């Protein structure tokens, strides 16, 4: 089976692991996924991630983040732009996610950025996902 949307697959892996309270999940490597995880870490939604090699394939080990009482940091993680329906926004059209409590991950000409950073740099792009 070929994967048509690797980003959606990554978000689903994170969502599922988060739902059952797992500490980490494994994600097949791609540079784009690594950049999305970088934004999620900078925004405080995941603890960390590391690239490892398993059976000759790159695997990203993503460590999820929970509060002091085990409460979930990620309440919702959703794909916005999909292969069948791409969603692009200009810098001024990037809405705040849940009144600024969440983050939209945007693929821009300057790289993968959070919605805040994209607005700051006045650059738009494809809205990959939203997390809050």
KAGI-V582201 format. One line per field, one symbol per residue. ss: DSSP state (H for helix, E for strand, C for the rest). phi: phi as a letter, one per 40 degrees, with the letter a starting at -180 (. if undefined). A space follows every 10 residues. Layout:
# KAGI-V582201
ss = ???
phi = ???
This chain:
# KAGI-V582201
ss = CCCCCHHHHH HHHHHHHHHC CCCEEEEECC HHHHHHHHHH HHCCCEEEEE EEEECCEEEE EEEECECCCC CECCCCEEEC CECCECCEEC HHHCCCHHHH CCEEEEEECC EEEEHHHHHH CCCCEEEEEE EC
phi = .cccbccccc ccccdccccc gccabbbdca cccdcccccc cccgcbcaaa cbbbfgbcbc cbccbbcdbg cccccaabcb cbdcacbbbc dccccccffg cbbbcbcbcc hcbccccccc cfbbicccab ba
